[in-house]
């Protein structure tokens, strides 16, 4: 039996699929922005002289790094409302779940970046009269972020791919749109090939940028 390719199933429904692509980028983008901010606090907690704060931060990191992302999303969507009595919609649950997951990884990434900043820079800032807070914000953090730019971009690539898991909650990102479209057109080969190509065209340039950043940082 010869299969007849019909890519008009894609071209005729391109706006429908691109709406899903927009939502995919929105979910992953917001999750990255939120986790980049929260990751700083997790890293500081991990480096804190307080054993309690350090233990809580380390526990958070290990829990979210060592459990499946899909289980975490289910927990946010189904369990969190039971515990807090607050119902969250599917899109919010997807963004929140991916943010919590990404924060754990970025917390460790930031911690490693902060520890690579020479102690002499902090001591020099103190000599110049900067407070501990100002020294961290103006001296340590910018250098730490610069040192960990490649893994941050890599984290974005992971978030873009993980955003497809939001489809299990009927969030209309591109994977969910493709599933609905293939069910109505009976053309899963063409549709999911297009979706895979979209993911590749987004993630591949980001992967190349990671290599370029790593080379520049080595030269610097």
Backbone bond lengths (Angstrom), bond angles and torsions (degrees), N, CA, C in turn:
res aa  C-N    CA-C-N  psi(-1)  N-CA   C-N-CA  omega(-1)  CA-C   N-CA-C  phi
1 X - - - 1.462 - - 1.536 109.42 -
2 X 1.325 116.09 127.27 1.455 121.43 -178.76 1.521 110.15 -94.60
3 X 1.328 114.86 128.13 1.467 119.45 -179.68 1.520 109.09 -85.65
4 X 1.330 116.20 132.66 1.461 121.76 178.46 1.529 109.50 -101.72
5 X 1.317 115.36 115.19 1.460 119.88 179.87 1.528 109.82 -73.61
6 X 1.335 114.52 135.48 1.464 120.54 177.92 1.529 108.72 -134.93
7 X 1.327 114.15 88.89 1.457 118.92 -178.12 1.529 112.44 -79.47
8 X 1.345 116.37 0.12 1.452 118.31 174.11 1.527 110.82 -66.92
9 X 1.345 116.20 -19.46 1.467 119.79 174.68 1.524 110.30 -63.14
10 X 1.329 115.65 -27.58 1.469 121.07 176.81 1.523 110.74 -87.20
11 X 1.327 116.48 -51.86 1.464 119.98 -175.16 1.531 112.52 -62.79
12 X 1.325 116.67 -36.70 1.467 119.82 179.87 1.524 112.70 -71.86
13 X 1.319 115.93 -19.54 1.468 120.53 -177.57 1.524 111.83 -119.50
14 X 1.340 115.58 23.32 1.463 120.39 -176.51 1.530 112.98 -59.50
15 X 1.335 120.14 -46.04 1.476 119.12 178.21 1.526 112.67 -58.12
16 X 1.326 116.27 -37.46 1.468 121.45 178.60 1.524 110.67 -61.70
17 X 1.325 116.96 -44.03 1.466 121.39 -179.57 1.526 111.17 -72.13
18 X 1.338 117.16 -37.08 1.461 119.73 -179.48 1.527 112.00 -68.17
19 X 1.324 117.10 -28.68 1.469 120.01 173.18 1.524 109.94 -61.57
20 X 1.316 115.20 -41.07 1.462 119.60 177.28 1.516 111.98 -66.88
21 X 1.338 116.76 -36.78 1.465 120.65 178.17 1.520 110.54 -64.17
22 X 1.329 116.29 -40.72 1.465 120.48 177.18 1.529 110.79 -59.14
23 X 1.326 116.41 -43.34 1.464 120.19 -179.20 1.528 110.85 -68.09
24 X 1.323 116.89 -35.32 1.466 121.05 175.88 1.524 110.63 -59.73
25 X 1.324 116.12 -47.46 1.466 120.64 -179.89 1.525 111.45 -68.05
26 X 1.324 116.59 -34.58 1.464 120.18 178.45 1.527 110.76 -65.45
27 X 1.322 116.89 -46.42 1.467 121.48 -179.57 1.526 110.85 -60.98
28 X 1.323 116.23 -50.98 1.469 120.22 -177.67 1.524 111.33 -67.57
29 X 1.334 117.48 -37.45 1.462 120.56 179.79 1.514 112.53 -66.04
30 X 1.326 116.79 -46.68 1.465 120.06 179.08 1.523 111.18 -65.37
31 X 1.322 116.50 -40.05 1.467 119.90 178.55 1.521 110.87 -61.50
32 X 1.336 117.24 -39.28 1.462 120.23 179.11 1.522 111.00 -67.17
33 X 1.334 117.08 -46.11 1.467 120.64 -178.45 1.527 110.60 -60.12
34 X 1.326 116.88 -48.88 1.465 120.49 -179.28 1.528 111.54 -63.80
35 X 1.321 116.51 -42.26 1.472 119.56 -177.29 1.526 111.77 -71.87
36 X 1.340 117.81 -27.86 1.465 119.67 176.48 1.526 110.80 -65.11
37 X 1.325 116.33 -36.24 1.467 120.45 177.86 1.528 110.56 -74.66
38 X 1.324 116.80 -49.66 1.463 120.51 -177.88 1.526 111.81 -66.22
39 X 1.332 116.25 -31.22 1.460 119.80 -179.83 1.516 112.83 -61.63
40 X 1.336 117.10 -31.35 1.467 120.89 177.93 1.528 110.11 -62.53
41 X 1.332 116.99 -44.04 1.462 120.92 -179.26 1.531 111.40 -67.90
42 X 1.326 116.29 -37.32 1.467 119.86 177.19 1.527 109.99 -65.31
43 X 1.328 116.81 -41.48 1.469 120.80 178.89 1.525 110.80 -64.19
44 X 1.335 116.97 -42.60 1.460 120.41 178.73 1.522 111.02 -64.96
45 X 1.331 115.78 -38.14 1.461 119.09 176.25 1.517 111.41 -63.71
46 X 1.325 115.16 -39.68 1.476 120.15 179.30 1.525 111.41 -64.78
47 X 1.336 117.24 -33.09 1.459 121.67 -178.41 1.526 112.73 -93.10
48 X 1.336 116.18 -1.63 1.460 120.67 -176.60 1.527 112.22 -63.47
49 X 1.325 115.76 148.50 1.467 120.49 176.16 1.523 111.01 -74.63
50 X 1.333 116.62 -14.30 1.465 121.00 176.69 1.528 109.41 -75.96
51 X 1.320 116.62 121.59 1.457 120.12 -179.22 1.515 112.01 -64.53
52 X 1.333 116.13 -36.40 1.463 120.38 -179.19 1.517 110.53 -64.99
53 X 1.336 116.14 -48.46 1.464 121.11 -179.21 1.522 110.96 -64.75
54 X 1.310 116.51 -40.92 1.458 120.73 178.51 1.520 111.13 -65.12
55 X 1.331 116.09 -40.62 1.471 120.33 179.38 1.527 111.05 -65.54
56 X 1.332 117.19 -43.85 1.468 120.86 -179.49 1.527 110.89 -63.67
57 X 1.328 116.71 -41.46 1.464 120.43 179.17 1.526 110.94 -66.18
58 X 1.327 116.26 -42.50 1.462 120.46 179.22 1.528 110.77 -64.75
59 X 1.331 116.34 -39.45 1.465 120.52 178.46 1.517 111.07 -63.67
60 X 1.331 116.10 -44.80 1.471 120.85 177.82 1.531 110.52 -57.45
61 X 1.327 115.74 -47.12 1.461 120.63 -178.92 1.520 111.36 -60.29
62 X 1.330 116.39 -47.47 1.461 119.91 -176.92 1.522 112.15 -67.00
63 X 1.332 117.15 -38.73 1.470 120.33 -179.61 1.523 110.63 -62.05
64 X 1.320 117.25 -46.19 1.461 120.34 -175.56 1.528 112.94 -81.73
65 X 1.320 117.06 -19.73 1.464 119.08 176.38 1.516 111.78 -84.61
66 X 1.332 117.50 -25.22 1.459 121.35 -171.83 1.523 113.99 -109.97
67 X 1.320 117.70 14.62 1.462 121.23 174.71 1.527 108.74 -125.82
68 X 1.333 117.94 150.79 1.472 120.68 -177.50 1.530 111.96 -63.15
69 X 1.312 115.94 142.65 1.471 120.97 -179.19 1.528 110.34 -62.62
70 X 1.328 116.77 -39.31 1.463 119.69 -178.92 1.520 111.23 -61.91
71 X 1.324 116.70 -39.38 1.467 120.68 177.48 1.534 109.79 -64.42
72 X 1.313 116.96 -39.67 1.466 120.65 178.30 1.528 111.12 -62.84
73 X 1.322 116.50 -40.81 1.465 120.25 178.28 1.530 111.15 -65.47
74 X 1.318 116.38 -42.02 1.463 120.00 176.61 1.528 110.42 -61.68
75 X 1.324 116.68 -39.85 1.467 120.83 -178.98 1.527 110.16 -63.88
76 X 1.326 116.36 -43.97 1.468 119.73 179.78 1.522 111.06 -64.88
77 X 1.325 116.45 -41.87 1.466 120.61 -174.29 1.533 112.96 -75.89
78 X 1.342 116.05 -38.65 1.459 119.23 -174.01 1.530 114.23 -104.49
79 X 1.341 117.22 -37.60 1.468 120.33 -172.96 1.523 111.77 -88.57
80 X 1.326 116.95 -42.47 1.465 120.26 -177.91 1.529 112.92 -55.77
81 X 1.335 119.27 -42.89 1.470 118.66 177.28 1.527 113.29 -62.00
82 X 1.334 116.54 -31.60 1.463 119.91 178.31 1.523 110.56 -68.83
83 X 1.328 116.38 -41.07 1.464 120.91 -177.98 1.527 111.81 -72.72
84 X 1.333 117.28 -40.32 1.467 121.05 -174.82 1.525 113.33 -101.59
85 X 1.323 116.19 -12.92 1.453 119.17 -178.60 1.513 113.11 71.31
86 X 1.326 116.76 20.47 1.463 121.81 -179.47 1.519 108.76 -119.10
87 X 1.312 116.82 122.36 1.457 121.28 179.86 1.524 110.27 -83.39
88 X 1.314 116.40 128.79 1.463 120.63 178.07 1.521 108.63 -112.32
89 X 1.335 116.43 140.06 1.458 119.19 178.79 1.524 109.66 -75.17
90 X 1.315 115.69 168.29 1.460 121.10 -173.26 1.524 112.74 -62.23
91 X 1.336 116.91 -41.86 1.460 119.97 -179.59 1.518 111.42 -64.36
92 X 1.323 116.92 -44.13 1.468 121.04 178.44 1.522 110.49 -62.90
93 X 1.334 116.19 -41.32 1.467 120.29 179.39 1.525 110.98 -62.43
94 X 1.332 116.70 -39.51 1.461 120.44 179.59 1.527 111.14 -65.46
95 X 1.332 116.45 -46.10 1.465 120.32 179.38 1.520 110.78 -64.58
96 X 1.339 116.79 -44.57 1.465 120.77 -179.21 1.523 111.15 -64.63
97 X 1.328 116.90 -44.38 1.461 120.27 -179.77 1.511 112.65 -62.16
98 X 1.333 116.84 -45.05 1.465 120.30 179.31 1.523 111.26 -69.32
99 X 1.329 116.58 -32.16 1.469 119.92 176.84 1.521 110.71 -64.81
100 X 1.326 117.13 -46.48 1.468 121.02 179.13 1.521 110.82 -61.95
101 X 1.321 116.39 -40.78 1.470 120.79 178.78 1.524 110.89 -64.64
102 X 1.336 115.82 -48.53 1.464 120.61 -177.51 1.526 111.73 -66.53
103 X 1.340 117.02 -34.82 1.466 121.18 -179.78 1.521 111.25 -59.36
104 X 1.320 116.80 -39.47 1.471 120.42 179.93 1.525 110.95 -61.39
105 X 1.325 116.60 -43.24 1.463 120.19 -179.75 1.528 111.51 -71.17
106 X 1.330 116.08 -43.23 1.466 118.93 -179.60 1.520 111.42 -68.19
107 X 1.330 117.31 -30.67 1.461 120.20 175.82 1.519 111.34 -58.82
108 X 1.326 116.19 -44.79 1.466 120.39 177.71 1.528 111.32 -69.35
109 X 1.319 116.12 -37.25 1.462 119.86 178.58 1.532 110.55 -63.64
110 X 1.325 116.10 -46.06 1.467 120.25 178.14 1.522 110.99 -62.38
111 X 1.328 116.28 -42.39 1.467 120.15 -179.37 1.532 110.26 -57.18
112 X 1.334 115.28 -45.94 1.465 119.30 179.15 1.528 110.40 -64.04
113 X 1.346 116.48 -39.42 1.457 120.02 179.79 1.513 112.59 -65.99
114 X 1.327 116.61 -40.93 1.469 121.10 179.22 1.521 110.79 -64.09
115 X 1.318 116.12 -39.23 1.467 119.93 -178.18 1.520 112.95 -71.48
116 X 1.351 116.90 -17.24 1.466 118.78 178.36 1.531 112.18 -84.04
117 X 1.337 117.23 -13.09 1.468 120.05 178.37 1.528 108.55 -73.40
118 X 1.328 117.91 124.06 1.465 120.62 -178.15 1.529 112.33 -56.10
119 X 1.317 116.89 136.90 1.461 121.34 -179.38 1.534 111.16 -61.60
120 X 1.308 116.25 -27.98 1.456 119.94 -179.75 1.519 113.51 -61.30
121 X 1.349 116.63 -28.22 1.463 119.52 178.75 1.529 110.70 -67.53
122 X 1.322 115.88 -39.81 1.469 119.92 178.14 1.519 110.70 -67.37
123 X 1.322 116.08 -41.17 1.460 119.99 179.58 1.525 111.21 -65.40
124 X 1.337 116.27 -36.75 1.462 120.22 177.85 1.527 110.49 -65.96
125 X 1.340 116.22 -37.24 1.470 120.08 178.46 1.527 110.63 -64.66
126 X 1.322 116.64 -37.75 1.467 120.33 178.80 1.531 110.38 -66.14
127 X 1.338 116.23 -39.26 1.462 120.45 178.53 1.529 110.38 -62.70
128 X 1.322 116.44 -33.95 1.463 121.00 179.59 1.524 112.60 -77.82
129 X 1.326 116.48 -2.61 1.455 120.71 175.98 1.512 114.92 93.21
130 X 1.324 117.84 10.44 1.460 120.37 178.15 1.527 109.99 -77.04
131 X 1.315 115.75 141.93 1.457 119.95 175.84 1.526 108.92 -71.32
132 X 1.325 115.99 167.48 1.465 120.12 -179.88 1.531 110.56 -60.42
133 X 1.340 115.37 -39.88 1.471 120.02 179.71 1.520 110.56 -65.77
134 X 1.341 117.10 -47.42 1.459 120.60 -179.08 1.521 111.66 -64.47
135 X 1.313 116.14 -36.77 1.461 120.26 178.98 1.526 110.58 -63.65
136 X 1.324 115.41 -39.55 1.470 119.15 179.54 1.521 110.85 -69.16
137 X 1.337 117.20 -47.44 1.465 121.66 -175.45 1.529 111.83 -68.51
138 X 1.341 117.16 -39.63 1.459 120.88 -172.34 1.527 114.18 -96.54
139 X 1.316 117.14 -22.36 1.463 120.05 -176.04 1.537 112.13 -113.80
140 X 1.332 116.11 -55.96 1.469 120.48 -172.07 1.523 111.84 -74.45
141 X 1.334 116.91 -52.16 1.467 120.57 -173.41 1.526 113.27 -60.52
142 X 1.354 119.66 -46.20 1.478 118.53 179.03 1.531 112.53 -59.07
143 X 1.341 117.01 -39.57 1.462 119.57 178.52 1.522 111.37 -68.86
144 X 1.330 116.10 -38.72 1.459 120.41 -179.78 1.528 110.74 -63.91
145 X 1.334 116.29 -44.99 1.465 120.34 179.86 1.520 110.46 -63.22
146 X 1.322 116.66 -41.41 1.462 120.77 178.17 1.527 110.61 -60.31
147 X 1.314 116.86 -40.03 1.458 120.75 -178.27 1.524 112.79 -69.26
148 X 1.338 116.05 -25.77 1.475 118.78 -174.27 1.533 112.19 -112.34
149 X 1.330 117.76 17.80 1.463 120.07 178.71 1.535 112.94 -57.14
150 X 1.338 119.52 -45.39 1.467 118.80 179.20 1.529 113.63 -56.70
151 X 1.348 119.79 -49.84 1.464 117.84 178.25 1.522 113.87 -65.66
152 X 1.342 118.11 -26.56 1.470 119.95 176.58 1.526 109.75 -67.16
153 X 1.334 116.85 -44.56 1.466 120.43 177.82 1.527 109.98 -64.54
154 X 1.323 116.63 -38.46 1.462 120.64 177.43 1.520 110.62 -62.69
155 X 1.329 116.05 -35.53 1.455 120.75 177.11 1.525 110.53 -64.63
156 X 1.323 117.54 -37.12 1.458 121.14 177.07 1.524 110.80 -63.59
157 X 1.321 116.81 -41.95 1.466 120.89 177.04 1.529 110.09 -58.56
158 X 1.324 116.41 -45.01 1.468 120.63 178.42 1.528 111.13 -61.80
159 X 1.327 117.09 -41.27 1.466 120.57 -179.29 1.524 111.46 -64.71
160 X 1.323 116.99 -38.86 1.463 120.24 178.77 1.526 110.05 -61.00
161 X 1.327 116.38 -42.74 1.461 119.57 179.64 1.530 111.52 -72.38
162 X 1.323 116.89 -38.82 1.466 120.21 -179.17 1.519 112.60 -70.44
163 X 1.339 117.41 -21.34 1.460 119.84 179.60 1.524 111.85 -61.72
164 X 1.332 117.04 -20.00 1.471 120.46 178.07 1.522 111.65 -63.56
165 X 1.350 116.82 -22.36 1.464 120.08 179.61 1.522 111.85 -68.57
166 X 1.333 116.60 -18.57 1.461 119.86 178.08 1.524 111.65 -64.73
167 X 1.328 116.66 -16.35 1.463 120.37 -179.61 1.526 112.29 -63.77
168 X 1.330 117.10 -23.33 1.479 119.59 179.87 1.523 111.09 -68.85
169 X 1.339 117.12 -18.58 1.465 121.15 177.00 1.524 111.47 -100.69
170 X 1.337 115.77 14.40 1.468 122.02 -179.79 1.524 112.59 67.16
171 X 1.334 117.26 20.81 1.468 120.16 172.38 1.528 107.23 -69.60
172 X 1.313 116.30 129.04 1.467 120.69 -170.06 1.520 112.88 -81.12
173 X 1.351 117.18 49.35 1.459 118.64 173.28 1.531 107.67 -79.66
174 X 1.311 117.58 -176.48 1.461 120.08 -166.96 1.534 113.12 -65.11
175 X 1.322 117.77 -34.36 1.458 119.54 179.26 1.524 110.95 -67.04
176 X 1.331 116.56 -41.48 1.467 120.28 177.18 1.519 110.97 -64.81
177 X 1.328 117.03 -42.46 1.454 121.18 178.32 1.528 110.30 -60.76
178 X 1.331 115.87 -41.96 1.463 120.23 -179.81 1.525 111.15 -64.96
179 X 1.328 117.00 -39.26 1.462 120.99 178.35 1.522 110.99 -62.39
180 X 1.327 115.93 -45.10 1.468 120.33 179.52 1.528 110.73 -64.79
181 X 1.330 115.98 -41.81 1.462 120.19 -177.35 1.528 111.48 -68.39
182 X 1.334 116.90 -40.57 1.463 119.45 -179.98 1.523 111.69 -67.21
183 X 1.331 116.52 -29.92 1.462 120.46 178.23 1.531 111.45 -70.45
184 X 1.328 116.48 -30.50 1.467 119.82 -178.17 1.529 112.91 -90.97
185 X 1.341 116.95 -26.97 1.471 119.90 -177.65 1.526 112.63 -103.38
186 X 1.347 116.72 -15.01 1.464 122.02 -176.90 1.528 111.33 58.95
187 X 1.334 115.48 37.90 1.458 121.94 178.98 1.534 110.81 -128.95
188 X 1.339 117.02 58.64 1.467 119.26 -177.87 1.526 113.71 -65.01
189 X 1.342 116.85 -32.64 1.476 119.19 -177.74 1.521 110.76 -61.42
190 X 1.318 116.55 -51.06 1.457 120.43 -178.24 1.526 111.91 -67.20
191 X 1.319 115.80 -42.77 1.471 120.20 -174.85 1.517 111.63 -68.53
192 X 1.333 117.31 -47.94 1.464 119.08 -177.63 1.527 112.11 -75.67
193 X 1.335 116.90 -22.27 1.461 119.13 171.33 1.524 109.70 -66.38
194 X 1.323 116.20 -41.72 1.464 120.78 177.00 1.525 110.98 -63.19
195 X 1.325 117.16 -43.10 1.469 121.19 -179.95 1.529 110.27 -63.12
196 X 1.336 116.42 -44.29 1.470 119.93 177.94 1.522 110.75 -60.49
197 X 1.340 116.14 -38.94 1.470 120.51 178.42 1.524 111.16 -64.50
198 X 1.338 117.00 -39.36 1.459 121.00 178.62 1.529 111.00 -63.03
199 X 1.326 116.57 -44.67 1.466 120.11 177.37 1.524 110.40 -60.77
200 X 1.337 115.92 -42.33 1.461 119.99 -178.79 1.523 111.48 -64.32
201 X 1.347 116.73 -44.26 1.460 120.60 -177.58 1.525 112.25 -66.99
202 X 1.324 117.34 -23.01 1.463 120.84 176.88 1.525 110.52 -86.23
203 X 1.311 116.54 -45.48 1.472 120.75 -172.65 1.529 112.92 -80.16
204 X 1.327 117.45 -32.61 1.465 119.46 -177.43 1.526 112.83 -62.08
205 X 1.358 119.76 -48.28 1.476 118.49 176.27 1.521 112.80 -60.00
206 X 1.334 116.79 -35.42 1.467 119.23 177.48 1.526 110.61 -65.65
207 X 1.332 116.70 -39.16 1.462 120.25 177.26 1.525 111.23 -63.86
208 X 1.328 116.12 -39.20 1.469 119.79 176.72 1.523 111.16 -64.77
209 X 1.329 116.26 -38.41 1.467 119.67 179.58 1.526 111.06 -65.15
210 X 1.334 117.27 -31.97 1.458 120.86 177.06 1.530 109.76 -61.62
211 X 1.337 116.41 -45.93 1.468 120.42 179.70 1.525 111.47 -63.59
212 X 1.334 116.39 -40.22 1.466 120.18 178.57 1.526 110.99 -64.37
213 X 1.344 116.49 -42.19 1.464 120.38 178.53 1.515 111.17 -63.11
214 X 1.322 116.01 -40.79 1.474 119.89 -179.51 1.523 110.65 -64.29
215 X 1.337 116.85 -40.73 1.461 120.22 178.72 1.528 111.08 -65.53
216 X 1.321 117.03 -43.53 1.463 120.21 -179.51 1.540 111.23 -64.85
217 X 1.317 116.38 -38.97 1.467 119.73 -179.44 1.520 110.77 -68.61
218 X 1.344 116.64 -33.99 1.461 119.44 177.40 1.533 110.88 -67.34
219 X 1.343 115.39 -39.52 1.470 120.19 179.37 1.529 110.27 -67.48
220 X 1.368 115.34 -41.63 1.462 119.66 -179.60 1.513 111.01 -67.51
